[in-house]
Amino acid sequence: MTNKTYLLIERPPTVVEHHTLWEAVGWGTVDSEMATHSISNSIYAVVVVLDEEVVGMGRIVGDGAMYFYIQDVAVLPEHQNKGIGKMIVDQLLAYIKKKKCKTGIAFVGLFASHGNDTFYETYGFKDHSPEMTGMFTVFD
């Protein structure tokens, strides 16, 4: 019996891979043209592969100097709870620490899917309310 190894690769997901993971984790559907532009404007991205299949992804968007936003950390449900999310977030945070301006801070933000807040808290992310409130809007 052979042990299968998850391999992290520094590259963005294809639109099809992004779409597959997006739907698999229950985020709904995403327009392919929008995903194409969004993915191409990423600062940095990784995928996790098992047997030539992408089973996880994560991206960073932002200005690449002071503001970084972790986006689209997703793992196929059948591969969750195996350390893949940790592998992805560890790599994304290592990239930010390496690329941030040496003389300043890096503000790193994210939105956690329901139930995943404790996972991100292990990395130092926290809810800053009521002193600060995260807000967003969506334009249809």
DSSP file (Angstrom, degrees, kcal/mol; ACC not computed):
  #  RESIDUE AA STRUCTURE BP1 BP2  ACC     N-H-->O    O-->H-N    N-H-->O    O-->H-N    TCO  KAPPA ALPHA  PHI   PSI    X-CA   Y-CA   Z-CA
    1    1 A M              0   0    0      0, 0.0     2,-0.4     0, 0.0     0, 0.0   0.000 360.0 360.0 360.0 133.9    0.0    0.0    0.0
    2    2 A T        -     0   0    0      0, 0.0     2,-0.5     0, 0.0     0, 0.0  -0.823 360.0-127.5-106.6 144.1    1.4    3.4   -0.9
    3    3 A N        -     0   0    0     -2,-0.4     2,-0.3     1,-0.0     0, 0.0  -0.753  23.7-134.6 -86.5 132.0    0.7    6.7    0.9
    4    4 A K        -     0   0    0     -2,-0.5     2,-0.5    46,-0.0    46,-0.0  -0.684  17.6-146.8 -87.5 140.9   -0.5    9.4   -1.3
    5    5 A T        -     0   0    0     -2,-0.3     2,-0.4     2,-0.0    46,-0.4  -0.912   7.2-134.6-114.1 132.1    1.1   12.8   -0.9
    6    6 A Y        -     0   0    0     -2,-0.5     2,-0.5    44,-0.1    44,-0.2  -0.691  23.2-154.1 -79.7 133.9   -0.6   16.2   -1.3
    7    7 A L  E     -A   49   0A   0     42,-2.7    42,-2.9    -2,-0.4     2,-0.5  -0.953   4.3-147.9-116.6 122.9    1.6   18.5   -3.3
    8    8 A L  E     -A   48   0A   0     -2,-0.5     2,-0.4    40,-0.2    40,-0.2  -0.781  18.3-169.7 -88.9 128.9    1.4   22.3   -2.9
    9    9 A I  E     -A   47   0A   0     38,-3.1    38,-2.4    -2,-0.5     2,-1.4  -0.974  24.5-128.3-123.0 132.0    2.1   24.1   -6.2
   10   10 A E  S    S+     0   0    0     -2,-0.4    36,-0.2    36,-0.2    38,-0.0  -0.651  70.9  96.5 -81.2  92.6    2.6   27.9   -6.5
   11   11 A R  S    S-     0   0    0     -2,-1.4    -2,-0.1    34,-0.3    33,-0.0  -0.939  75.5 -97.4-167.2 154.9    0.2   28.7   -9.3
   12   12 A P        -     0   0    0      0, 0.0    35,-0.1     0, 0.0     2,-0.1  -0.431  44.6-103.8 -74.5 156.0   -3.3   30.1   -9.6
   13   13 A P        -     0   0    0      0, 0.0     2,-0.1     0, 0.0    44,-0.0  -0.451  37.0-111.3 -69.4 151.8   -6.2   27.6  -10.1
   14   14 A T     >  -     0   0    0     -2,-0.1     4,-2.9     1,-0.1     5,-0.2  -0.332  33.8-103.3 -70.3 168.6   -7.6   27.5  -13.6
   15   15 A V  H  > S+     0   0    0      1,-0.2     4,-2.7     2,-0.2     5,-0.2   0.905 124.9  49.7 -61.8 -40.0  -11.1   28.8  -14.0
   16   16 A V  H  > S+     0   0    0      2,-0.2     4,-2.6     1,-0.2    -1,-0.2   0.926 112.0  47.0 -65.7 -44.2  -12.4   25.3  -14.1
   17   17 A E  H  > S+     0   0    0      2,-0.2     4,-2.5     1,-0.2     5,-0.2   0.924 113.9  48.5 -62.2 -44.3  -10.5   24.3  -10.9
   18   18 A H  H  X S+     0   0    0     -4,-2.9     4,-2.8     1,-0.2    -2,-0.2   0.934 112.9  47.9 -59.3 -47.9  -11.7   27.5   -9.2
   19   19 A H  H  X S+     0   0    0     -4,-2.7     4,-2.4    -5,-0.2     5,-0.2   0.909 111.4  50.4 -61.1 -44.5  -15.3   26.8  -10.3
   20   20 A T  H  X S+     0   0    0     -4,-2.6     4,-2.2     2,-0.2    -2,-0.2   0.930 115.4  41.5 -61.5 -47.7  -15.1   23.2   -9.1
   21   21 A L  H  X S+     0   0    0     -4,-2.5     4,-1.9     2,-0.2     6,-0.2   0.916 111.9  55.9 -67.4 -42.8  -13.8   24.0   -5.7
   22   22 A W  H  <>S+     0   0    0     -4,-2.8     5,-2.2    -5,-0.2     6,-0.3   0.930 114.5  38.9 -54.1 -50.4  -16.1   27.1   -5.3
   23   23 A E  H ><5S+     0   0    0     -4,-2.4     3,-1.5     1,-0.2     5,-0.3   0.880 110.3  59.8 -70.4 -37.7  -19.2   24.9   -5.9
   24   24 A A  H 3<5S+     0   0    0     -4,-2.2    -1,-0.2     1,-0.3    -2,-0.2   0.824 106.0  47.6 -62.6 -32.0  -17.9   21.9   -3.9
   25   25 A V  T 3<5S-     0   0    0     -4,-1.9    -1,-0.3    -3,-0.2    -2,-0.2   0.399 120.9-106.7 -91.9   4.3  -17.6   24.0   -0.7
   26   26 A G  T < 5S+     0   0    0     -3,-1.5    -3,-0.2    -4,-0.2    -2,-0.1   0.732  77.8 132.5  85.6  23.0  -21.1   25.4   -1.1
   27   27 A W      < -     0   0    0     -5,-2.2     2,-0.2     1,-0.3    -4,-0.2   0.396  65.4-123.4 -86.3   4.3  -20.2   29.0   -2.2
   28   28 A G        -     0   0    0     -5,-0.3    -1,-0.3    -6,-0.3     2,-0.3  -0.608  47.9 -37.0  91.9-153.0  -22.7   28.9   -5.1
   29   29 A T        -     0   0    0     -2,-0.2     2,-0.4    -3,-0.1   -10,-0.0  -0.755  49.1-154.0-110.0 158.5  -21.8   29.5   -8.7
   30   30 A V        -     0   0    0     -2,-0.3     2,-0.2   -11,-0.0    -7,-0.1  -0.997  25.5-110.3-134.5 138.0  -19.3   32.0  -10.1
   31   31 A D     >  -     0   0    0     -2,-0.4     4,-2.6     1,-0.1     5,-0.2  -0.466  22.8-138.9 -66.6 131.1  -19.3   33.6  -13.5
   32   32 A S  H  > S+     0   0    0      1,-0.2     4,-2.4     2,-0.2    -1,-0.1   0.870 101.1  50.0 -63.1 -40.1  -16.4   32.3  -15.6
   33   33 A E  H  > S+     0   0    0      2,-0.2     4,-1.9     1,-0.2    -1,-0.2   0.926 112.9  46.8 -65.6 -43.4  -15.5   35.6  -17.1
   34   34 A M  H  > S+     0   0    0      1,-0.2     4,-2.7     2,-0.2    -2,-0.2   0.922 112.3  50.3 -62.9 -44.1  -15.5   37.3  -13.7
   35   35 A A  H  X S+     0   0    0     -4,-2.6     4,-3.0     1,-0.2     5,-0.3   0.893 106.6  55.8 -62.3 -39.9  -13.4   34.4  -12.3
   36   36 A T  H  X S+     0   0    0     -4,-2.4     4,-1.9     1,-0.2    -1,-0.2   0.938 113.2  40.2 -57.1 -48.9  -10.9   34.7  -15.2
   37   37 A H  H  X S+     0   0    0     -4,-1.9     4,-1.1     2,-0.2    -2,-0.2   0.905 116.2  50.5 -68.1 -41.9  -10.3   38.4  -14.4
   38   38 A S  H >< S+     0   0    0     -4,-2.7     3,-0.6     1,-0.2    -2,-0.2   0.945 112.3  45.6 -62.6 -49.5  -10.3   37.9  -10.6
   39   39 A I  H >< S+     0   0    0     -4,-3.0     3,-1.7     1,-0.2    -1,-0.2   0.906 110.3  54.1 -61.8 -42.5   -7.8   35.0  -10.7
   40   40 A S  H 3< S+     0   0    0     -4,-1.9    -1,-0.2    -5,-0.3    -2,-0.2   0.735 105.9  54.2 -67.4 -20.7   -5.5   36.9  -13.2
   41   41 A N  T << S+     0   0    0     -4,-1.1    -1,-0.3    -3,-0.6    -2,-0.2   0.312  81.5 122.6 -95.0   8.6   -5.4   39.8  -10.8
   42   42 A S    <   -     0   0    0     -3,-1.7    19,-0.2     1,-0.1     3,-0.1  -0.391  58.3-145.9 -66.1 146.7   -4.2   37.8   -7.8
   43   43 A I  S    S-     0   0    0     17,-2.8     2,-0.3     1,-0.4    18,-0.2   0.858  82.0 -10.5 -74.8 -39.0   -1.0   38.8   -6.2
   44   44 A Y  E     - B   0  60A   0     16,-1.3    16,-2.6   -33,-0.0    -1,-0.4  -0.984  67.4-178.2-160.3 149.1   -0.2   35.2   -5.4
   45   45 A A  E     - B   0  59A   0     -2,-0.3   -34,-0.3    14,-0.2     2,-0.3  -0.995   5.4-167.2-154.4 154.1   -2.0   31.8   -5.5
   46   46 A V  E     - B   0  58A   0     12,-2.6    12,-1.8    -2,-0.3     2,-0.3  -0.962   4.0-160.6-137.2 156.5   -1.4   28.1   -4.7
   47   47 A V  E     -AB   9  57A   0    -38,-2.4   -38,-3.1    -2,-0.3     2,-0.5  -0.947  14.1-138.8-129.2 156.0   -3.2   24.9   -5.4
   48   48 A V  E     -AB   8  56A   0      8,-2.4     7,-3.1    -2,-0.3     8,-1.3  -0.976  23.6-163.9-116.2 130.9   -2.9   21.6   -3.7
   49   49 A V  E     -AB   7  54A   0    -42,-2.9   -42,-2.7    -2,-0.5     2,-0.4  -0.891  16.0-176.3-120.0 141.9   -2.8   18.5   -6.0
   50   50 A L  E >  S- B   0  53A   0      3,-2.6     3,-1.8    -2,-0.4   -44,-0.1  -0.975  81.5 -14.6-134.3 121.9   -3.3   14.8   -5.3
   51   51 A D  T 3  S-     0   0    0     -2,-0.4     3,-0.1   -46,-0.4    -1,-0.1   0.900 129.1 -53.7  51.7  45.6   -2.8   12.4   -8.2
   52   52 A E  T 3  S+     0   0    0      1,-0.2     2,-0.5     0, 0.0    -1,-0.3   0.538 115.6 115.7  68.6   9.7   -3.0   15.3  -10.7
   53   53 A E  E <   -B   50   0A   0     -3,-1.8    -3,-2.6   -36,-0.0     2,-0.6  -0.928  68.6-126.6-109.2 131.7   -6.3   16.5   -9.3
   54   54 A V  E     +B   49   0A   0     -2,-0.5    -5,-0.3    -5,-0.2     3,-0.1  -0.659  34.7 167.9 -75.9 121.5   -6.5   19.9   -7.7
   55   55 A V  E     +     0   0A   0     -7,-3.1    21,-2.8    -2,-0.6     2,-0.3   0.452  61.2  19.6-113.6  -6.1   -8.1   19.3   -4.3
   56   56 A G  E     -BC  48  75A   0     -8,-1.3    -8,-2.4    19,-0.2     2,-0.3  -0.990  57.9-177.9-159.0 160.2   -7.5   22.8   -2.7
   57   57 A M  E     -BC  47  74A   0     17,-2.2    17,-2.0    -2,-0.3     2,-0.3  -0.974   4.0-178.9-154.1 163.7   -6.6   26.4   -3.5
   58   58 A G  E     -B   46   0A   0    -12,-1.8   -12,-2.6    -2,-0.3     2,-0.3  -0.920   8.2-169.0-164.9 147.1   -5.9   29.7   -1.9
   59   59 A R  E     -BC  45  71A   0     12,-2.7    12,-2.7    -2,-0.3     2,-0.4  -0.904  14.3-142.6-136.1 162.7   -5.2   33.2   -3.2
   60   60 A I  E     +BC  44  70A   0    -16,-2.6   -17,-2.8    -2,-0.3   -16,-1.3  -0.998  19.9 177.7-124.7 132.8   -4.0   36.6   -2.1
   61   61 A V  E     + C   0  69A   0      8,-2.3     8,-3.0    -2,-0.4     2,-0.3  -0.862  32.1  81.8-123.0 163.4   -5.4   39.9   -3.4
   62   62 A G  E    S- C   0  68A   0     -2,-0.3     6,-0.2     6,-0.2    -2,-0.0  -0.965  90.8 -51.0 141.5-157.2   -4.5   43.4   -2.4
   63   63 A D        -     0   0    0      4,-1.7     5,-0.1    -2,-0.3    -1,-0.1   0.537  62.2-128.3 -97.3  -7.0   -1.8   46.0   -3.1
   64   64 A G  S    S+     0   0    0      3,-1.1     4,-0.1     1,-0.1    -2,-0.0   0.559  93.3  59.3  76.5   7.6    1.2   43.7   -2.4
   65   65 A A  S    S-     0   0    0      2,-0.3    36,-1.6    35,-0.1    -1,-0.1   0.614 122.8  -6.8-128.9 -58.0    2.8   46.1    0.0
   66   66 A M  S    S+     0   0    0      1,-0.2    41,-3.6    34,-0.2     2,-0.5   0.694 121.5  56.9-116.5 -33.5    0.6   47.0    3.0
   67   67 A Y  E     + d   0 107A   0     39,-0.2    -4,-1.7    41,-0.1    -3,-1.1  -0.915  55.8 169.5-114.6 123.7   -2.8   45.4    2.4
   68   68 A F  E     -Cd  62 108A   0     39,-2.8    41,-2.4    -2,-0.5     2,-0.5  -0.990  12.7-164.7-130.7 138.0   -3.2   41.7    1.7
   69   69 A Y  E     -Cd  61 109A   0     -8,-3.0    -8,-2.3    -2,-0.4     2,-0.4  -0.978  15.3-140.2-128.1 119.3   -6.5   39.8    1.6
   70   70 A I  E     +C   60   0A   0     39,-2.7    41,-0.5    -2,-0.5     2,-0.3  -0.664  33.6 177.1 -80.2 127.5   -6.6   36.0    1.8
   71   71 A Q  E     +C   59   0A   0    -12,-2.7   -12,-2.7    -2,-0.4     3,-0.1  -0.939  44.0  11.1-135.5 149.6   -9.3   34.8   -0.6
   72   72 A D  E     +     0   0A   0     -2,-0.3     2,-0.9     1,-0.2    -1,-0.1   0.799  59.2 170.5  57.7  38.6  -10.7   31.5   -1.9
   73   73 A V  E     +     0   0A   0    -15,-0.2     2,-0.4    -3,-0.1   -15,-0.2  -0.734  21.1 156.6 -78.0 111.0   -9.2   29.1    0.6
   74   74 A A  E     -C   57   0A   0    -17,-2.0   -17,-2.2    -2,-0.9     2,-0.4  -0.998  27.8-171.3-143.3 141.3  -11.1   26.0   -0.4
   75   75 A V  E     -C   56   0A   0     -2,-0.4   -19,-0.2   -19,-0.2     5,-0.1  -0.999  39.1-101.9-132.9 133.4  -10.6   22.3   -0.1
   76   76 A L    >   -     0   0    0    -21,-2.8     3,-2.5    -2,-0.4     4,-0.4  -0.279  37.4-119.1 -51.3 136.3  -12.8   19.6   -1.6
   77   77 A P  G >  S+     0   0    0      0, 0.0     3,-1.2     0, 0.0    -1,-0.1   0.825 111.9  57.2 -52.0 -37.9  -15.0   18.2    1.2
   78   78 A E  G 3  S+     0   0    0      1,-0.2    -2,-0.1     3,-0.0   -23,-0.0   0.592 110.7  45.2 -72.6  -7.7  -13.6   14.7    0.9
   79   79 A H  G X  S+     0   0    0     -3,-2.5     3,-0.6   -24,-0.2     5,-0.4   0.308  88.1 116.3-113.9   5.5  -10.1   16.0    1.5
   80   80 A Q  T <   +     0   0    0     -3,-1.2    -4,-0.0    -4,-0.4     0, 0.0  -0.320  66.2  32.7 -73.5 159.8  -10.9   18.3    4.4
   81   81 A N  T 3  S+     0   0    0      1,-0.1    -1,-0.2    -2,-0.0    -3,-0.0   0.787  90.3 101.7  64.3  31.0   -9.5   17.7    7.9
   82   82 A K  S <  S-     0   0    0     -3,-0.6    -2,-0.1     0, 0.0    -1,-0.1   0.182 103.4 -94.8-124.1  12.4   -6.3   16.3    6.5
   83   83 A G  S  > S+     0   0    0      3,-0.0     4,-2.1     4,-0.0     5,-0.1   0.498  91.7 119.8  90.0   3.3   -4.1   19.4    7.0
   84   84 A I  H  > S+     0   0    0     -5,-0.4     4,-2.4     2,-0.2     5,-0.2   0.921  74.6  50.0 -70.8 -43.3   -4.6   20.8    3.5
   85   85 A G  H  > S+     0   0    0      1,-0.2     4,-2.8     2,-0.2     5,-0.2   0.908 112.0  49.3 -59.7 -41.7   -6.1   24.1    4.6
   86   86 A K  H  > S+     0   0    0      2,-0.2     4,-2.9     1,-0.2     5,-0.2   0.913 109.0  52.3 -62.6 -43.5   -3.2   24.6    7.0
   87   87 A M  H  X S+     0   0    0     -4,-2.1     4,-1.7     2,-0.2    -2,-0.2   0.914 112.9  45.3 -58.7 -43.6   -0.8   23.9    4.3
   88   88 A I  H  X S+     0   0    0     -4,-2.4     4,-2.5     2,-0.2    -2,-0.2   0.951 115.3  44.5 -66.5 -51.2   -2.4   26.5    2.1
   89   89 A V  H  X S+     0   0    0     -4,-2.8     4,-2.7     1,-0.2     5,-0.3   0.889 110.6  55.0 -65.8 -39.3   -2.7   29.2    4.8
   90   90 A D  H  X S+     0   0    0     -4,-2.9     4,-2.1    -5,-0.2    -1,-0.2   0.925 111.6  45.2 -56.3 -44.5    0.9   28.6    6.0
   91   91 A Q  H  X S+     0   0    0     -4,-1.7     4,-2.1    -5,-0.2    -2,-0.2   0.907 112.6  50.0 -68.2 -41.9    2.1   29.2    2.5
   92   92 A L  H  X S+     0   0    0     -4,-2.5     4,-2.1     1,-0.2    -2,-0.2   0.923 113.2  46.0 -62.9 -44.1    0.0   32.3    1.9
   93   93 A L  H  X S+     0   0    0     -4,-2.7     4,-2.6     1,-0.2    -1,-0.2   0.872 109.8  54.1 -68.0 -36.6    1.1   33.8    5.2
   94   94 A A  H  X S+     0   0    0     -4,-2.1     4,-1.7    -5,-0.3    -1,-0.2   0.902 108.5  50.5 -62.7 -39.9    4.8   33.0    4.5
   95   95 A Y  H  X S+     0   0    0     -4,-2.1     4,-2.3     2,-0.2    -2,-0.2   0.928 110.5  48.9 -62.1 -45.8    4.5   34.8    1.2
   96   96 A I  H  X S+     0   0    0     -4,-2.1     4,-2.2     1,-0.2    -2,-0.2   0.930 110.1  50.8 -61.7 -45.8    3.0   37.9    2.8
   97   97 A K  H  < S+     0   0    0     -4,-2.6    -1,-0.2     1,-0.2    -2,-0.2   0.853 114.1  45.5 -61.0 -34.2    5.7   38.0    5.5
   98   98 A K  H  < S+     0   0    0     -4,-1.7    -1,-0.2    -5,-0.2    -2,-0.2   0.859 119.8  38.5 -75.6 -36.4    8.3   37.7    2.7
   99   99 A K  H  < S+     0   0    0     -4,-2.3    -2,-0.2    -5,-0.1    -3,-0.2   0.612  87.4 106.4 -95.7 -14.9    6.8   40.4    0.4
  100  100 A K  S  < S-     0   0    0     -4,-2.2   -34,-0.2    -5,-0.2     6,-0.1  -0.225  88.6 -82.5 -63.9 157.7    5.5   43.0    2.8
  101  101 A C    >   -     0   0    0    -36,-1.6     3,-1.2     4,-0.3    -1,-0.1  -0.395  36.8-137.1 -60.1 133.5    7.4   46.3    3.1
  102  102 A K  T 3  S+     0   0    0      1,-0.3    -1,-0.2    -3,-0.1    -2,-0.1   0.760  99.5  47.7 -67.3 -25.5   10.3   45.8    5.4
  103  103 A T  T 3  S+     0   0    0      2,-0.1    -1,-0.3     0, 0.0     2,-0.2   0.329 114.2  39.9-100.5   8.1    9.8   49.1    7.2
  104  104 A G  S <  S-     0   0    0     -3,-1.2     2,-0.2   -39,-0.1    -4,-0.0  -0.719  83.7 -83.1-140.9-170.1    6.1   48.9    7.8
  105  105 A I        -     0   0    0     -2,-0.2     2,-0.5    -5,-0.0    -4,-0.3  -0.495  26.7-136.9 -94.5 165.5    3.2   46.7    8.8
  106  106 A A        -     0   0    0     -2,-0.2     2,-0.6    -6,-0.1   -39,-0.2  -0.993  10.7-150.8-122.2 122.7    1.1   44.3    6.7
  107  107 A F  E     -d   67   0A   0    -41,-3.6   -39,-2.8    -2,-0.5     2,-0.5  -0.842  17.0-169.6 -90.5 119.7   -2.6   44.4    7.2
  108  108 A V  E     +d   68   0A   0     -2,-0.6     2,-0.3   -41,-0.2   -39,-0.2  -0.953   8.8 176.5-117.3 119.6   -3.9   40.9    6.4
  109  109 A G  E     +d   69   0A   0    -41,-2.4   -39,-2.7    -2,-0.5     2,-0.3  -0.778   7.1 159.7-119.7 163.3   -7.7   40.4    6.2
  110  110 A L        -     0   0    0     -2,-0.3     2,-0.5   -41,-0.2   -39,-0.1  -0.965  34.2-124.5-167.1 163.4  -10.1   37.6    5.3
  111  111 A F        -     0   0    0    -41,-0.5     2,-0.4    -2,-0.3    -2,-0.0  -0.990  29.1-144.6-113.8 127.8  -13.6   36.4    5.7
  112  112 A A        -     0   0    0     -2,-0.5     5,-0.1     1,-0.1     3,-0.1  -0.755  17.8-117.2 -93.0 136.8  -14.0   33.0    7.3
  113  113 A S    >   -     0   0    0     -2,-0.4     3,-2.6     1,-0.2     4,-0.2  -0.332  55.4 -70.6 -63.3 154.4  -16.7   30.6    6.2
  114  114 A H  T 3  S+     0   0    0      1,-0.3    -1,-0.2     2,-0.1     0, 0.0  -0.220 123.8  15.1 -51.4 126.8  -19.2   29.8    8.9
  115  115 A G  T 3  S+     0   0    0     -3,-0.1    -1,-0.3     1,-0.0     3,-0.2   0.328 104.7  90.1  91.9  -7.0  -17.6   27.5   11.4
  116  116 A N    <>  +     0   0    0     -3,-2.6     4,-1.6     1,-0.2     3,-0.3   0.339  52.3  98.9-103.2   7.1  -14.0   28.2   10.3
  117  117 A D  H  > S+     0   0    0     -4,-0.2     4,-2.0     1,-0.2    -1,-0.2   0.883  80.6  54.1 -63.4 -37.7  -13.3   31.2   12.6
  118  118 A T  H  > S+     0   0    0     -3,-0.2     4,-1.1     1,-0.2    -1,-0.2   0.850 103.6  57.3 -66.7 -32.0  -11.4   29.1   15.2
  119  119 A F  H >4 S+     0   0    0     -3,-0.3     3,-0.6     1,-0.2     4,-0.3   0.944 111.1  42.1 -59.7 -48.2   -9.1   27.7   12.4
  120  120 A Y  H ><>S+     0   0    0     -4,-1.6     5,-1.7     1,-0.2     3,-1.6   0.797 103.9  66.3 -72.9 -28.1   -8.1   31.2   11.5
  121  121 A E  H ><5S+     0   0    0     -4,-2.0     3,-1.8     1,-0.3    -1,-0.2   0.823  89.9  65.9 -61.3 -29.6   -7.8   32.3   15.2
  122  122 A T  T <<5S+     0   0    0     -4,-1.1    -1,-0.3    -3,-0.6    -2,-0.2   0.714 100.8  51.2 -64.5 -18.1   -4.9   29.8   15.5
  123  123 A Y  T < 5S-     0   0    0     -3,-1.6    -1,-0.3    -4,-0.3    -2,-0.2   0.366 129.3 -96.1 -96.8   2.2   -3.0   32.1   13.1
  124  124 A G  T < 5S+     0   0    0     -3,-1.8     2,-0.2     1,-0.4    -3,-0.2   0.434  78.5 139.4  97.8  -0.6   -3.8   35.3   15.1
  125  125 A F      < +     0   0    0     -5,-1.7    -1,-0.4    -8,-0.1     2,-0.3  -0.551  27.8 171.8 -73.4 141.9   -6.8   36.5   13.2
  126  126 A K        -     0   0    0     -2,-0.2     2,-0.6    -3,-0.1    -8,-0.0  -0.991  41.2-101.4-151.0 159.5   -9.5   37.8   15.5
  127  127 A D        -     0   0    0     -2,-0.3     6,-0.1     1,-0.1    -2,-0.0  -0.710  29.6-167.7 -78.7 119.8  -12.8   39.6   15.6
  128  128 A H    >>  +     0   0    0     -2,-0.6     4,-1.9     2,-0.1     3,-0.7   0.283  32.7 160.0 -96.9  10.7  -12.1   43.2   16.5
  129  129 A S  T 34  +     0   0    0      1,-0.3     4,-0.1     2,-0.2    -2,-0.0  -0.475  50.7  24.9 -73.8 150.8  -15.6   44.2   17.3
  130  130 A P  T 34 S+     0   0    0      0, 0.0    -1,-0.3     0, 0.0     3,-0.1  -0.997 126.2  48.4 -90.9  -0.9  -17.0   46.3   18.8
  131  131 A E  T <4 S+     0   0    0     -3,-0.7     2,-0.3     1,-0.2    -2,-0.2   0.897 127.5  17.9 -64.1 -38.7  -13.9   48.6   18.4
  132  132 A M  S  < S-     0   0    0     -4,-1.9     2,-0.5     2,-0.0    -1,-0.2  -0.975  72.1-154.2-132.8 146.9  -13.7   47.9   14.6
  133  133 A T        -     0   0    0     -2,-0.3     2,-0.4    -4,-0.1    -6,-0.0  -0.981  12.6-137.8-125.9 125.7  -16.3   46.4   12.3
  134  134 A G        +     0   0    0     -2,-0.5     2,-0.3     2,-0.0    -2,-0.0  -0.669  33.5 178.9 -76.5 131.1  -15.6   44.6    9.1
  135  135 A M        +     0   0    0     -2,-0.4     2,-0.3     2,-0.0    -2,-0.0  -0.951  11.4 164.3-134.6 152.6  -18.1   45.7    6.4
  136  136 A F        -     0   0    0     -2,-0.3     2,-0.3     2,-0.0    -2,-0.0  -0.978  16.2-154.9-157.3 164.4  -18.7   45.0    2.8
  137  137 A T        -     0   0    0     -2,-0.3     2,-0.4     2,-0.0    -2,-0.0  -0.928  12.4-139.6-135.9 162.3  -21.3   45.4    0.1
  138  138 A V        -     0   0    0     -2,-0.3     2,-0.6     2,-0.0    -2,-0.0  -0.991   6.9-152.0-126.6 129.9  -22.1   43.5   -3.1
  139  139 A F              0   0    0     -2,-0.4    -2,-0.0     1,-0.1     0, 0.0  -0.905 360.0 360.0-101.4 122.4  -23.0   45.1   -6.4
  140  140 A D              0   0    0     -2,-0.6    -1,-0.1     0, 0.0    -2,-0.0   0.435 360.0 360.0 -86.5 360.0  -25.2   42.9   -8.6
